[in-house]
């Protein structure tokens, strides 16, 4: 199968779980013998067109007008112009079977290829704007993003989510037929997360010298990630665990507020903001921690939970979203009520105070990873979904050939008229 993937994240541009998902999935599909081309945004110093581990990667800069990425919607429009033209150019020179879009940011480019190249469209929804804001749309920008998300699912032949929770969310938010949405869980390659004892010792001496206990959070610094809950738990955790250090590894728009909160709580040198860490440093930090915490308020999946398990680090995770499906309380980790400071602190203390429990949870978590979260299995599922999308598209086109096609007009909740393909 020849697969054209459109994603705004792909190495070296990786902001979070989406970029790691697309990268691992593309290489797993290539390993399985499929021809995969990824069209993505360019990064300084990266090649514009290259083959990496069997995947062709075509990188393009956004078209003018060039605007700061902080101006989100104009930047997305400019990026989609570049991605769309590049994807159509690539499609002219190859016989692709399907185009696969990852999230709303590339919706316009993906639909352009769908219509321009006549390909069935599959879209993976990694999160939703309403979900990120706990069920509401607080700004005009949020409302705009929500309409693009809806439009992408509408134009797609199949929609993919990473968890049953996300399947429920997108089906409800966008009024999708349940049989249009498929679930494909993220996977993980555990090999890069295996760290030897000397390396762990080196990392601990860097982040938690003198044998101090170490907590780690890895991920984007955004409100929905719940890092503020973890910071609020730190004063009581420091009273229970002398010398406790917390390392926050990641970047995001909420970082100034989190730094201010840490200062107001008088956490001082007990909290370290590392900024972006490369893969090797992230692996060493995670493996060195006594406990990894995933305190999300909203979490479609939580690939960092898999990474902690792969590194052999005991896990505390919020009882929310996709985390509820991958972290079994008392077996592969401990869960706490999302947003509850006391519950989080008690879960961390339970693991730090009981080495036997911590080791058992790590052992069980690794066994589950090996059995249930393989990228090769995810790739096999995706191929099945692509095959179904192709079959459904051909059936639709055959039906259209026997009757005149009439465009479908849909009235949106705000009264505007949308014209398009029923997907």
Buried (B, 14 or more C-beta within 10 A) or exposed (E): BBBBBBBBBBBEBBBBBBBBBBBBBBBBBBBBEBBBBBBBBBBEEBEEEEEBEBBBBBBBBBBEEEBEEEEBEBBBBBBBBBBBBBBBEBBEEEEBBBBBBBBBBBBBBBBBBBBBBEBBBBBBBBBBBBBBBEEEBEEEEBEBBBBBBBBBBBBBBBBBBBBBBBBBBBBEBBEBEEEBBBBBBBBBBBEBBEBEEEBBEBBBEBBBEEEBBBBBBBBBBBBBBBBBBBBBBBBBBBEBBEEBBBBBBBBBEBBEEBBEBBEEBEBEEBBBBBEEBEEEBBBBBBBBBBBBBBBBBBBBBBBBBBBBBBBBBBBBBBBBBBBBBBBBBEEBBBBBBBBBBEBBBBBBBBBBEEEEBBEBBBEBBBEBBEEEBBBEBBBBBBBEBBEBBBEBBEEBEEEEEEEEEEEEEEEEEEEEEEEBBEB
